[in-house]
Amino acid sequence: MAYDPNNIFARILRGEIPCNKVYEDDHTLAFHDIHPQAPVHVLVIPKGAYESMNDFSERASDAEIAALFRAVRKVAGMVGVDAEGWRMLANVGANGGQEVPHLHLHVFGGRRLGPMLTKPVA
């Protein structure tokens, strides 16, 4: 999967597509997922053109890396899931379930989330 500068998150960052913003700083943007899979489902993305966690961890500056993870923590507090527990998820590549070629971290919460994965398919 290569970075596509016209992916939906790049278009949101450019203001071409609106979002329901939760948080923004110099390096990150967080917004509600339009197809939530839990009562709370927020996406946190870097503003830089990073395709996946692999790409981000290799090329991002220390400031960008710190900002992304600090933003995730801030968002969990802002949406009220920090006291009861929450999940952060990043899909990487086709086998990891990544659908959009822009790094994005999911923040899920608001109910008991259950197991991480379903049982393996034989």
GUMI-280277 format. One record per residue: residue number from 1; x, y, z of N, C-alpha, C in turn. Coordinates in nm, 2 decimals, always signed. Atoms other than C-alpha are relative to their C-alpha. Layout:
% GUMI-280277
<NUM,<X,Y,Z>,<X,Y,Z>,<X,Y,Z>>
...
***
This chain:
% GUMI-280277
<1,<+0.09,-0.12,+0.00>,<+0.00,+0.00,+0.00>,<+0.09,+0.12,+0.00>>
<2,<-0.08,-0.12,+0.00>,<+0.16,+0.33,-0.10>,<-0.09,+0.12,+0.04>>
<3,<+0.07,-0.12,-0.04>,<+0.06,+0.67,+0.02>,<-0.07,+0.06,-0.12>>
<4,<+0.08,-0.07,+0.10>,<-0.22,+0.83,-0.18>,<-0.04,+0.13,+0.05>>
<5,<+0.03,-0.14,-0.05>,<-0.23,+1.21,-0.14>,<-0.15,+0.04,-0.01>>
<6,<+0.14,-0.02,+0.01>,<-0.60,+1.19,-0.23>,<-0.09,-0.09,+0.09>>
<7,<+0.08,+0.08,-0.09>,<-0.70,+0.95,+0.05>,<-0.09,+0.09,+0.09>>
<8,<+0.10,-0.07,-0.08>,<-0.99,+1.05,+0.27>,<+0.06,+0.09,+0.11>>
<9,<-0.05,-0.08,-0.11>,<-0.78,+1.16,+0.56>,<+0.09,+0.12,-0.05>>
<10,<-0.07,-0.11,+0.06>,<-0.55,+1.37,+0.34>,<-0.10,+0.11,-0.04>>
<11,<+0.10,-0.10,+0.04>,<-0.86,+1.54,+0.21>,<-0.06,+0.07,+0.12>>
<12,<+0.05,-0.06,-0.12>,<-0.99,+1.60,+0.56>,<+0.10,+0.10,+0.05>>
<13,<-0.10,-0.09,-0.04>,<-0.66,+1.76,+0.65>,<+0.01,+0.12,-0.08>>
<14,<+0.00,-0.12,+0.09>,<-0.68,+1.99,+0.35>,<-0.13,+0.08,+0.01>>
<15,<+0.12,-0.07,-0.02>,<-1.03,+2.09,+0.45>,<-0.10,-0.03,-0.12>>
<16,<+0.09,+0.04,+0.11>,<-1.19,+1.93,+0.14>,<-0.12,-0.08,+0.05>>
<17,<+0.11,+0.08,-0.06>,<-1.41,+1.70,+0.35>,<-0.01,+0.04,+0.15>>
<18,<+0.02,-0.04,-0.14>,<-1.56,+1.81,+0.69>,<+0.02,-0.12,+0.09>>
<19,<-0.01,+0.10,-0.10>,<-1.50,+1.62,+1.01>,<-0.06,+0.06,+0.13>>
<20,<+0.04,-0.04,-0.13>,<-1.64,+1.63,+1.36>,<+0.12,+0.00,+0.09>>
<21,<-0.13,-0.01,-0.07>,<-1.32,+1.75,+1.53>,<-0.02,-0.01,+0.15>>
<22,<-0.01,+0.02,-0.14>,<-1.23,+1.64,+1.88>,<+0.12,+0.08,+0.05>>
<23,<-0.12,-0.06,-0.05>,<-0.88,+1.78,+1.91>,<+0.09,+0.03,-0.12>>
<24,<-0.10,-0.03,+0.11>,<-0.61,+1.94,+1.69>,<+0.12,+0.07,+0.07>>
<25,<-0.12,-0.08,-0.04>,<-0.25,+2.06,+1.75>,<+0.09,+0.01,-0.13>>
<26,<-0.08,-0.02,+0.12>,<+0.04,+2.13,+1.52>,<+0.03,-0.12,-0.08>>
<27,<-0.04,+0.12,+0.07>,<+0.11,+1.77,+1.44>,<-0.11,-0.10,-0.02>>
<28,<+0.10,+0.11,+0.01>,<-0.22,+1.58,+1.48>,<-0.14,+0.06,-0.01>>
<29,<+0.15,-0.03,+0.00>,<-0.60,+1.59,+1.42>,<-0.07,-0.12,+0.05>>
<30,<+0.09,+0.11,-0.05>,<-0.86,+1.38,+1.60>,<-0.14,+0.04,-0.03>>
<31,<+0.14,-0.02,+0.04>,<-1.22,+1.34,+1.49>,<-0.08,-0.13,+0.02>>
<32,<+0.09,+0.12,-0.02>,<-1.52,+1.11,+1.54>,<-0.01,-0.08,-0.13>>
<33,<+0.02,+0.09,+0.12>,<-1.54,+0.81,+1.30>,<-0.14,+0.01,-0.05>>
<34,<+0.13,-0.01,+0.06>,<-1.83,+0.84,+1.06>,<-0.08,-0.14,+0.01>>
<35,<+0.06,+0.13,-0.02>,<-1.90,+0.46,+1.11>,<+0.05,-0.06,+0.13>>
<36,<-0.06,+0.05,-0.13>,<-1.84,+0.41,+1.48>,<-0.03,-0.15,+0.03>>
<37,<+0.01,+0.14,-0.03>,<-1.78,+0.06,+1.60>,<-0.01,-0.02,+0.15>>
<38,<+0.02,+0.00,-0.14>,<-1.83,+0.15,+1.97>,<-0.06,+0.13,+0.04>>
<39,<+0.06,-0.13,-0.03>,<-2.01,+0.42,+2.16>,<+0.09,+0.12,-0.02>>
<40,<-0.10,-0.10,+0.03>,<-1.69,+0.62,+2.14>,<+0.10,-0.06,-0.10>>
<41,<-0.10,+0.05,+0.10>,<-1.48,+0.58,+1.83>,<+0.05,+0.13,-0.07>>
<42,<-0.06,-0.12,+0.05>,<-1.24,+0.86,+1.75>,<+0.13,-0.04,-0.08>>
<43,<-0.12,+0.02,+0.07>,<-0.96,+0.86,+1.49>,<+0.10,+0.11,+0.03>>
<44,<-0.11,-0.10,-0.02>,<-0.63,+1.03,+1.56>,<+0.10,-0.02,-0.11>>
<45,<-0.09,+0.02,+0.12>,<-0.41,+1.10,+1.26>,<+0.12,+0.11,+0.01>>
<46,<-0.11,-0.10,+0.01>,<-0.07,+1.27,+1.21>,<-0.04,+0.09,-0.12>>
<47,<+0.02,-0.09,+0.11>,<-0.08,+1.57,+0.98>,<+0.09,-0.02,-0.12>>
<48,<-0.10,+0.03,+0.10>,<+0.22,+1.45,+0.79>,<-0.05,-0.12,-0.09>>
<49,<+0.04,+0.11,+0.09>,<+0.18,+1.21,+0.49>,<+0.07,-0.13,+0.03>>
<50,<-0.05,+0.13,-0.04>,<+0.25,+0.88,+0.66>,<-0.10,-0.11,-0.04>>
<51,<+0.09,+0.10,+0.04>,<+0.11,+0.57,+0.51>,<-0.05,-0.10,+0.11>>
<52,<+0.03,+0.10,-0.10>,<+0.12,+0.34,+0.81>,<+0.09,+0.02,+0.12>>
<53,<-0.08,-0.01,-0.12>,<+0.28,+0.29,+1.15>,<+0.15,-0.03,-0.04>>
<54,<-0.13,+0.04,+0.05>,<+0.58,+0.13,+0.97>,<+0.07,+0.13,-0.05>>
<55,<-0.05,-0.12,+0.07>,<+0.63,+0.45,+0.76>,<+0.02,+0.11,+0.10>>
<56,<-0.01,-0.10,-0.10>,<+0.56,+0.68,+1.05>,<+0.12,-0.02,+0.10>>
<57,<-0.11,+0.03,-0.10>,<+0.81,+0.51,+1.29>,<+0.13,+0.02,-0.06>>
<58,<-0.13,-0.02,+0.07>,<+1.08,+0.53,+1.03>,<+0.03,+0.14,-0.04>>
<59,<-0.02,-0.13,+0.05>,<+1.03,+0.88,+0.90>,<-0.04,+0.12,+0.08>>
<60,<+0.05,-0.11,-0.07>,<+0.85,+1.09,+1.15>,<+0.11,+0.06,+0.10>>
<61,<-0.09,-0.06,-0.10>,<+1.04,+1.34,+1.38>,<-0.04,-0.05,+0.14>>
<62,<+0.03,+0.03,-0.14>,<+1.06,+1.28,+1.75>,<-0.12,+0.08,+0.05>>
<63,<+0.11,-0.09,-0.04>,<+0.82,+1.58,+1.79>,<-0.13,-0.06,-0.05>>
<64,<+0.12,+0.05,+0.06>,<+0.56,+1.42,+1.56>,<-0.04,-0.13,+0.07>>
<65,<+0.03,+0.13,-0.07>,<+0.59,+1.08,+1.73>,<-0.06,+0.03,+0.14>>
<66,<+0.05,-0.03,-0.14>,<+0.55,+1.23,+2.08>,<-0.14,+0.07,-0.01>>
<67,<+0.13,-0.06,+0.01>,<+0.26,+1.45,+1.96>,<-0.12,-0.09,-0.03>>
<68,<+0.11,+0.10,+0.03>,<+0.06,+1.16,+1.82>,<-0.04,-0.08,+0.12>>
<69,<+0.04,+0.08,-0.12>,<+0.08,+0.95,+2.13>,<-0.06,+0.09,+0.11>>
<70,<+0.06,-0.09,-0.10>,<+0.01,+1.25,+2.36>,<-0.14,+0.04,-0.04>>
<71,<+0.14,-0.04,+0.05>,<-0.29,+1.34,+2.14>,<-0.09,-0.12,+0.03>>
<72,<+0.09,+0.11,-0.03>,<-0.43,+0.99,+2.18>,<-0.04,+0.00,+0.15>>
<73,<+0.03,-0.01,-0.14>,<-0.41,+1.02,+2.56>,<-0.09,+0.12,+0.03>>
<74,<+0.08,-0.12,-0.02>,<-0.56,+1.37,+2.55>,<-0.15,-0.03,-0.04>>
<75,<+0.13,+0.03,+0.06>,<-0.85,+1.25,+2.33>,<-0.07,-0.10,+0.09>>
<76,<+0.07,+0.10,-0.09>,<-0.93,+0.95,+2.56>,<-0.06,+0.08,+0.12>>
<77,<+0.06,-0.08,-0.11>,<-0.97,+1.20,+2.85>,<-0.11,+0.10,-0.05>>
<78,<+0.10,-0.09,+0.05>,<-1.16,+1.45,+2.64>,<-0.14,-0.06,-0.03>>
<79,<+0.12,+0.07,+0.03>,<-1.42,+1.19,+2.53>,<-0.05,-0.08,+0.11>>
<80,<+0.05,+0.06,-0.12>,<-1.45,+1.05,+2.88>,<+0.01,-0.15,+0.02>>
<81,<-0.01,+0.14,-0.01>,<-1.33,+0.70,+2.84>,<+0.12,-0.04,+0.09>>
<82,<-0.12,+0.03,-0.08>,<-1.01,+0.72,+3.05>,<-0.02,-0.07,+0.13>>
<83,<+0.03,+0.06,-0.13>,<-1.17,+0.62,+3.38>,<-0.04,-0.15,-0.01>>
<84,<+0.05,+0.14,+0.01>,<-1.34,+0.30,+3.26>,<+0.08,-0.09,-0.09>>
<85,<-0.08,+0.08,+0.09>,<-1.09,+0.19,+3.00>,<-0.03,+0.02,-0.14>>
<86,<+0.02,-0.02,+0.14>,<-1.04,+0.22,+2.63>,<+0.11,-0.08,-0.07>>
<87,<-0.09,+0.08,+0.08>,<-0.86,+0.06,+2.34>,<+0.05,+0.09,-0.11>>
<88,<-0.07,-0.07,+0.11>,<-0.61,+0.21,+2.09>,<+0.03,-0.11,-0.10>>
<89,<-0.03,+0.10,+0.10>,<-0.58,+0.02,+1.76>,<+0.06,+0.07,-0.13>>
<90,<-0.05,-0.04,+0.13>,<-0.37,+0.08,+1.45>,<+0.02,-0.12,-0.09>>
<91,<-0.01,+0.11,+0.10>,<-0.41,-0.15,+1.15>,<+0.11,+0.04,-0.10>>
<92,<-0.12,-0.02,+0.09>,<-0.10,-0.19,+0.93>,<+0.00,-0.10,-0.11>>
<93,<-0.01,+0.08,+0.12>,<-0.11,-0.32,+0.58>,<-0.13,-0.09,-0.02>>
<94,<+0.12,+0.08,+0.04>,<-0.36,-0.55,+0.40>,<-0.04,-0.11,+0.11>>
<95,<+0.03,+0.10,-0.10>,<-0.33,-0.84,+0.65>,<-0.04,+0.05,+0.13>>
<96,<+0.04,-0.07,-0.13>,<-0.37,-0.60,+0.94>,<-0.13,+0.07,-0.01>>
<97,<+0.13,-0.06,+0.01>,<-0.69,-0.47,+0.80>,<+0.00,+0.15,-0.03>>
<98,<+0.00,-0.14,+0.03>,<-0.57,-0.12,+0.70>,<-0.07,+0.03,-0.13>>
<99,<+0.08,-0.03,+0.12>,<-0.81,+0.03,+0.45>,<+0.04,+0.14,-0.06>>
<100,<-0.04,-0.13,+0.05>,<-0.69,+0.39,+0.42>,<+0.15,+0.02,+0.01>>
<101,<-0.15,-0.01,+0.00>,<-0.32,+0.46,+0.33>,<+0.05,+0.13,+0.07>>
<102,<-0.04,-0.11,-0.09>,<-0.28,+0.73,+0.60>,<+0.00,-0.05,+0.14>>
<103,<+0.00,+0.05,-0.14>,<-0.17,+0.63,+0.95>,<-0.12,+0.06,+0.08>>
<104,<+0.11,-0.05,-0.08>,<-0.47,+0.65,+1.18>,<-0.01,-0.10,+0.12>>
<105,<+0.02,+0.07,-0.12>,<-0.51,+0.54,+1.54>,<-0.15,+0.01,+0.04>>
<106,<+0.14,+0.00,-0.05>,<-0.86,+0.43,+1.66>,<+0.01,+0.01,+0.15>>
<107,<+0.02,+0.00,-0.14>,<-0.96,+0.52,+2.01>,<-0.15,-0.05,+0.02>>
<108,<+0.13,+0.05,-0.03>,<-1.25,+0.30,+2.12>,<-0.03,+0.00,+0.15>>
<109,<+0.04,+0.01,-0.14>,<-1.45,+0.31,+2.44>,<-0.15,+0.02,+0.02>>
<110,<+0.14,-0.02,-0.03>,<-1.78,+0.36,+2.61>,<-0.08,-0.12,+0.04>>
<111,<+0.06,+0.13,-0.04>,<-1.85,-0.01,+2.68>,<+0.11,-0.10,+0.01>>
<112,<-0.09,+0.11,+0.00>,<-1.68,-0.34,+2.75>,<+0.03,-0.04,-0.15>>
<113,<-0.03,+0.03,+0.14>,<-1.50,-0.41,+2.42>,<+0.02,-0.14,-0.04>>
<114,<-0.02,+0.14,+0.04>,<-1.44,-0.78,+2.44>,<+0.14,-0.03,-0.04>>
<115,<-0.14,+0.04,+0.04>,<-1.15,-0.98,+2.30>,<+0.05,+0.08,-0.12>>
<116,<-0.07,-0.07,+0.10>,<-0.90,-0.83,+2.07>,<-0.04,-0.06,-0.14>>
<117,<+0.02,+0.06,+0.13>,<-0.95,-1.08,+1.79>,<-0.10,-0.12,+0.01>>
<118,<+0.08,+0.12,+0.00>,<-1.20,-1.35,+1.69>,<+0.09,-0.12,-0.01>>
<119,<-0.08,+0.12,+0.01>,<-1.08,-1.71,+1.69>,<+0.05,-0.01,-0.14>>
<120,<-0.06,+0.01,+0.13>,<-0.85,-1.79,+1.40>,<-0.09,-0.09,-0.09>>
<121,<+0.07,+0.08,+0.10>,<-1.00,-1.93,+1.08>,<+0.10,-0.11,-0.04>>
<122,<-0.09,+0.11,+0.03>,<-0.86,-2.27,+1.00>,<+0.03,+0.00,-0.15>>
***
